[in-house]
Amino acid sequence: MKRLLAALLLSAAPALALAQDEIDIGTPRIDNSVILDGELPTPMDAAPDALDISKEIFGRVDEAYGAYQRGFFLTALAMALPRAENADPAAQTLIAEIYANGLGVPANVATASSWYALAAKNGDRMASFELGLLYLHGLGVPENRERARELFKQSADKGYPAAQYNLALLHIEGASAAPSLSEAARLMKLAADGGLAEAQYDYGTMLLQGAGVPPNSSEGAKQIALAAEQGLIEAQIDYATLLYVGEGVERDLTAAVGWYQRAANAGNPVAQNRYAKLLAVGEGVTLDLTEAAMWRSLARRQGLSDPQLDKLLVGIPAKDLATAEERARFWPSKPPTAVASAS
């Protein structure tokens, strides 16, 4: 299945607010009413390149997987079919992946679901999870959230982090699974310990707020940092905020700036806005109004305006503002330089 970035328990921390001479970054907060009453976050679908099929499924060097990995999907299919017909769950899952994603063959989710079902019946935890996603979304099979929950649990009980994470989300929703923040936190921790960035971020947020688990700001910050290091943009923003305010970690403005800058460079408008504010006041970074104006422009282009940031930049010279706008227009490339015409 095509991977969708898992929706988070909450969005990133609120926008910066100017309090006279100080910048109030704000802290990540979990709204328990959202957890208890809100809609279920979008489940995390696994992408083909994220499926560690070689070790997860086959457990050894495998010719069919080797062909799959090199992009020879029809060869992989031909190699896997005889084994799949002999009830090999690894081969059945590989075939399901090929059909689910249209790799070398027309995409056929119904066919994929049949192969996932066979592999799940034969004990493959990845197949159980993928089939659960199909039932959750009603793709190739009738939508059935209860069946999805059963399949997620089968996979989660066998230690599959993505299934543990999605089952945790179902317990947060409390419709097809018993509403239980404590069970959700338990499963979220298992998925986080399994290295899933989305789970690390969400579990860290639950720890910060004591949602389903005793509050522990230092462990919460640690989990969010792990997710940030894996490249999860929302985690990078929240970890920067924790560093800025010193919640769960020692206050470190320079490190906070670095994480905001990293997320800003990835194109996130919230991070671009916050990085611009710190540049505009020279907090944790050398004051640079032109650079700040460029990042403000980039955030604005994505619909994020901040009157407080505008006040900080009201005194920027017109020439510097024009330079900033020009740089933003060509970002991430540099504006072209004028070339003297040949005489």
Secondary structure per residue as TSV (DSSP state, phi and psi in degrees):
chain	resnum	aa	ss	phi	psi
A	1	M	-	360.0	144.9
A	2	K	-	-66.2	129.7
A	3	R	-	-74.2	133.2
A	4	L	-	-110.3	133.6
A	5	L	-	-58.8	127.0
A	6	A	-	-61.2	133.6
A	7	A	-	-68.7	146.4
A	8	L	-	-94.3	159.5
A	9	L	S	-57.7	-38.0
A	10	L	S	-140.3	162.9
A	11	S	-	-73.3	176.0
A	12	A	S	-63.7	168.2
A	13	A	-	-57.8	156.4
A	14	P	-	-60.8	161.1
A	15	A	-	-64.6	158.9
A	16	L	-	-60.5	144.5
A	17	A	E	-126.5	134.9
A	18	L	E	-87.5	123.9
A	19	A	E	-117.9	89.7
A	20	Q	T	53.6	-111.3
A	21	D	T	-92.0	-1.2
A	22	E	E	-111.7	153.5
A	23	I	E	-103.0	122.2
A	24	D	E	-98.3	102.7
A	25	I	-	-69.6	-35.8
A	26	G	-	90.3	166.1
A	27	T	-	-123.3	153.1
A	28	P	-	-63.9	134.9
A	29	R	-	-134.5	140.3
A	30	I	-	-101.4	130.0
A	31	D	-	-96.2	108.6
A	32	N	H	-60.8	-29.1
A	33	S	H	-66.2	-32.6
A	34	V	H	-67.5	-41.8
A	35	I	H	-65.2	-43.3
A	36	L	H	-78.5	-37.5
A	37	D	H	-113.8	-11.7
A	38	G	S	-77.7	176.3
A	39	E	-	-74.6	154.3
A	40	L	-	-65.6	128.5
A	41	P	-	-57.7	151.9
A	42	T	-	-59.2	126.6
A	43	P	-	-62.5	156.1
A	44	M	-	-90.7	117.2
A	45	D	-	-92.9	146.0
A	46	A	-	-95.7	136.0
A	47	A	-	-89.1	154.6
A	48	P	G	-54.6	-41.5
A	49	D	G	-75.7	-9.7
A	50	A	G	-95.1	-7.7
A	51	L	-	-86.3	111.8
A	52	D	-	-78.2	67.9
A	53	I	H	-64.2	-36.4
A	54	S	I	-55.9	-52.0
A	55	K	I	-90.8	-38.7
A	56	E	I	-64.4	-43.7
A	57	I	I	-95.5	-54.2
A	58	F	I	-88.9	-31.5
A	59	G	S	73.1	3.9
A	60	R	S	-161.7	170.9
A	61	V	-	-61.9	130.0
A	62	D	-	-134.2	132.8
A	63	E	H	-65.9	-40.3
A	64	A	H	-64.2	-45.0
A	65	Y	H	-66.3	-38.3
A	66	G	H	-58.9	-41.5
A	67	A	H	-65.7	-41.2
A	68	Y	H	-59.9	-46.5
A	69	Q	H	-63.2	-33.4
A	70	R	T	-85.9	-1.8
A	71	G	T	91.6	7.6
A	72	F	-	-90.6	73.0
A	73	F	H	-69.6	-37.7
A	74	L	H	-66.9	-36.6
A	75	T	H	-64.7	-43.5
A	76	A	H	-60.7	-41.7
A	77	L	H	-62.4	-45.4
A	78	A	H	-63.5	-37.8
A	79	M	H	-72.2	-33.8
A	80	A	H	-80.3	-29.4
A	81	L	H	-57.0	-49.1
A	82	P	H	-59.2	-39.4
A	83	R	H	-69.8	-39.4
A	84	A	H	-62.4	-38.5
A	85	E	H	-69.0	-16.8
A	86	N	T	-99.6	24.6
A	87	A	T	67.7	29.7
A	88	D	-	-82.0	109.9
A	89	P	H	-64.5	-32.2
A	90	A	H	-63.1	-46.0
A	91	A	H	-66.6	-37.6
A	92	Q	H	-63.1	-41.2
A	93	T	H	-66.6	-40.2
A	94	L	H	-62.0	-42.7
A	95	I	H	-63.6	-41.7
A	96	A	H	-59.5	-41.7
A	97	E	H	-62.1	-41.7
A	98	I	H	-61.9	-45.3
A	99	Y	H	-74.0	-36.1
A	100	A	H	-63.7	-34.8
A	101	N	H	-105.0	3.3
A	102	G	T	61.1	45.9
A	103	L	S	-93.9	97.2
A	104	G	S	83.3	-8.6
A	105	V	S	-137.7	159.0
A	106	P	-	-60.7	137.3
A	107	A	-	-59.6	134.0
A	108	N	-	-146.8	94.2
A	109	V	H	-68.4	-32.8
A	110	A	H	-63.1	-44.5
A	111	T	H	-63.9	-41.7
A	112	A	H	-59.9	-42.4
A	113	S	H	-61.9	-36.4
A	114	S	H	-64.5	-42.1
A	115	W	H	-70.3	-39.3
A	116	Y	H	-59.8	-41.3
A	117	A	H	-62.5	-42.2
A	118	L	H	-63.8	-44.7
A	119	A	H	-66.1	-39.7
A	120	A	H	-63.7	-41.6
A	121	K	H	-61.5	-31.2
A	122	N	T	-89.8	9.3
A	123	G	T	97.2	10.8
A	124	D	-	-81.6	119.8
A	125	R	H	-71.2	-33.3
A	126	M	H	-67.3	-40.5
A	127	A	H	-63.8	-39.8
A	128	S	H	-59.7	-43.4
A	129	F	H	-64.9	-48.4
A	130	E	H	-63.1	-39.6
A	131	L	H	-66.1	-36.4
A	132	G	H	-60.3	-40.2
A	133	L	H	-62.5	-40.0
A	134	L	H	-63.5	-41.9
A	135	Y	H	-67.9	-35.6
A	136	L	H	-64.0	-38.9
A	137	H	H	-96.2	-9.2
A	138	G	T	68.9	41.5
A	139	L	S	-107.2	113.3
A	140	G	S	77.9	-11.8
A	141	V	S	-143.0	159.4
A	142	P	-	-62.7	141.0
A	143	E	-	-61.3	129.1
A	144	N	-	-154.6	94.6
A	145	R	H	-67.7	-31.2
A	146	E	H	-66.1	-42.7
A	147	R	H	-65.1	-38.0
A	148	A	H	-59.9	-43.9
A	149	R	H	-60.7	-43.5
A	150	E	H	-60.3	-42.8
A	151	L	H	-70.3	-40.4
A	152	F	H	-59.0	-42.0
A	153	K	H	-65.7	-41.5
A	154	Q	H	-56.0	-46.6
A	155	S	H	-70.2	-41.8
A	156	A	H	-63.1	-40.3
A	157	D	H	-63.5	-21.2
A	158	K	T	-95.5	8.4
A	159	G	T	88.2	20.2
A	160	Y	-	-85.5	113.9
A	161	P	H	-57.7	-41.6
A	162	A	H	-62.9	-36.2
A	163	A	H	-70.5	-39.9
A	164	Q	H	-60.7	-41.5
A	165	Y	H	-64.5	-48.7
A	166	N	H	-67.5	-34.6
A	167	L	H	-66.1	-36.9
A	168	A	H	-60.0	-41.8
A	169	L	H	-62.9	-37.2
A	170	L	H	-66.5	-35.5
A	171	H	H	-70.5	-29.7
A	172	I	H	-69.1	-41.9
A	173	E	H	-66.1	-43.5
A	174	G	T	74.0	25.6
A	175	A	S	-103.9	-66.1
A	176	S	S	-86.9	-4.3
A	177	A	S	-135.7	153.3
A	178	A	-	-58.8	130.6
A	179	P	-	-64.6	120.0
A	180	S	-	-162.0	107.0
A	181	L	H	-68.8	-33.1
A	182	S	H	-66.4	-41.9
A	183	E	H	-68.1	-37.8
A	184	A	H	-61.5	-42.9
A	185	A	H	-65.2	-38.7
A	186	R	H	-61.8	-47.4
A	187	L	H	-67.5	-38.5
A	188	M	H	-62.2	-39.1
A	189	K	H	-64.4	-42.0
A	190	L	H	-59.4	-44.8
A	191	A	H	-67.0	-37.5
A	192	A	H	-65.3	-43.5
A	193	D	H	-63.5	-25.4
A	194	G	T	-79.6	-0.3
A	195	G	T	91.9	10.9
A	196	L	-	-79.4	118.2
A	197	A	H	-60.4	-43.4
A	198	E	H	-61.1	-39.0
A	199	A	H	-69.4	-39.3
A	200	Q	H	-60.2	-42.9
A	201	Y	H	-66.1	-49.0
A	202	D	H	-67.7	-39.7
A	203	Y	H	-65.8	-40.1
A	204	G	H	-60.3	-40.4
A	205	T	H	-66.3	-39.3
A	206	M	H	-63.6	-38.9
A	207	L	H	-65.4	-40.1
A	208	L	H	-60.7	-36.3
A	209	Q	H	-102.9	-4.1
A	210	G	T	67.3	36.5
A	211	A	S	-91.1	102.6
A	212	G	S	79.5	2.0
A	213	V	S	-156.1	148.2
A	214	P	-	-57.3	138.3
A	215	P	-	-62.1	138.3
A	216	N	-	-152.7	93.0
A	217	S	H	-67.5	-35.0
A	218	S	H	-69.1	-42.4
A	219	E	H	-69.5	-35.7
A	220	G	H	-61.9	-44.9
A	221	A	H	-63.6	-37.2
A	222	K	H	-63.1	-43.9
A	223	Q	H	-65.2	-42.2
A	224	I	H	-64.9	-36.7
A	225	A	H	-63.0	-40.3
A	226	L	H	-61.0	-42.0
A	227	A	H	-66.6	-39.1
A	228	A	H	-62.0	-41.7
A	229	E	H	-65.9	-22.7
A	230	Q	T	-85.4	-1.0
A	231	G	T	97.3	8.9
A	232	L	-	-74.5	112.6
A	233	I	H	-59.6	-46.0
A	234	E	H	-59.6	-37.6
A	235	A	H	-68.3	-37.5
A	236	Q	H	-62.1	-40.8
A	237	I	H	-66.1	-46.9
A	238	D	H	-67.1	-37.3
A	239	Y	H	-66.6	-38.5
A	240	A	H	-59.2	-41.1
A	241	T	H	-64.9	-42.4
A	242	L	H	-61.7	-40.8
A	243	L	H	-65.4	-36.9
A	244	Y	H	-66.6	-44.1
A	245	V	H	-92.4	-11.9
A	246	G	T	75.0	37.8
A	247	E	S	-99.7	116.2
A	248	G	S	79.8	-11.3
A	249	V	S	-143.0	161.4
A	250	E	-	-67.6	137.4
A	251	R	-	-61.4	130.4
A	252	D	-	-147.3	96.0
A	253	L	H	-66.8	-38.7
A	254	T	H	-63.0	-43.9
A	255	A	H	-66.3	-38.0
A	256	A	H	-60.4	-45.2
A	257	V	H	-59.2	-42.5
A	258	G	H	-60.2	-40.8
A	259	W	H	-72.7	-38.4
A	260	Y	H	-62.3	-41.6
A	261	Q	H	-63.8	-39.9
A	262	R	H	-62.6	-45.2
A	263	A	H	-69.4	-34.3
A	264	A	H	-64.7	-42.1
A	265	N	H	-64.7	-23.1
A	266	A	T	-81.8	-3.5
A	267	G	T	98.2	9.3
A	268	N	-	-78.9	123.4
A	269	P	H	-67.8	-33.1
A	270	V	H	-63.6	-46.6
A	271	A	H	-64.7	-39.0
A	272	Q	H	-61.6	-41.2
A	273	N	H	-65.8	-44.0
A	274	R	H	-70.6	-39.6
A	275	Y	H	-62.7	-40.1
A	276	A	H	-60.6	-40.8
A	277	K	H	-64.5	-41.8
A	278	L	H	-67.4	-37.1
A	279	L	H	-64.1	-36.7
A	280	A	H	-69.8	-24.7
A	281	V	H	-111.2	-4.7
A	282	G	T	67.7	38.9
A	283	E	S	-103.1	113.2
A	284	G	S	79.1	-0.7
A	285	V	S	-157.9	155.6
A	286	T	-	-63.9	132.0
A	287	L	-	-59.2	131.0
A	288	D	-	-153.8	96.4
A	289	L	H	-67.8	-35.0
A	290	T	H	-65.7	-45.3
A	291	E	H	-62.9	-41.9
A	292	A	H	-61.4	-41.7
A	293	A	H	-65.7	-34.5
A	294	M	H	-64.1	-46.0
A	295	W	H	-67.8	-34.3
A	296	R	H	-61.1	-43.2
A	297	S	H	-62.4	-40.8
A	298	L	H	-63.8	-40.9
A	299	A	H	-66.3	-40.5
A	300	R	H	-61.4	-38.9
A	301	R	H	-62.0	-20.0
A	302	Q	T	-102.1	11.9
A	303	G	T	93.2	7.0
A	304	L	-	-103.9	108.3
A	305	S	-	-109.3	147.2
A	306	D	-	-139.6	102.1
A	307	P	H	-57.9	-32.6
A	308	Q	H	-68.0	-37.6
A	309	L	H	-67.4	-37.5
A	310	D	H	-58.8	-38.4
A	311	K	H	-65.3	-37.4
A	312	L	H	-66.3	-26.7
A	313	L	T	-104.7	10.3
A	314	V	T	-63.9	-26.0
A	315	G	T	-94.1	7.3
A	316	I	-	-68.5	132.6
A	317	P	-	-58.8	147.0
A	318	A	H	-57.9	-37.9
A	319	K	H	-64.5	-43.2
A	320	D	H	-67.1	-36.5
A	321	L	H	-64.3	-41.9
A	322	A	H	-63.3	-39.6
A	323	T	H	-62.3	-42.8
A	324	A	H	-63.0	-43.6
A	325	E	H	-64.9	-38.0
A	326	E	H	-66.3	-41.6
A	327	R	H	-64.1	-39.4
A	328	A	H	-65.3	-35.5
A	329	R	H	-63.6	-32.9
A	330	F	H	-102.0	-4.1
A	331	W	T	-57.8	140.1
A	332	P	T	-86.4	-0.1
A	333	S	S	-79.4	170.7
A	334	K	-	-94.7	149.5
A	335	P	-	-59.2	144.8
A	336	P	-	-65.8	145.7
A	337	T	-	-94.7	148.4
A	338	A	-	-67.7	137.0
A	339	V	-	-113.0	126.0
A	340	A	-	-63.3	134.8
A	341	S	-	-71.3	146.1
A	342	A	-	-68.2	141.5
A	343	S	-	-78.2	360.0
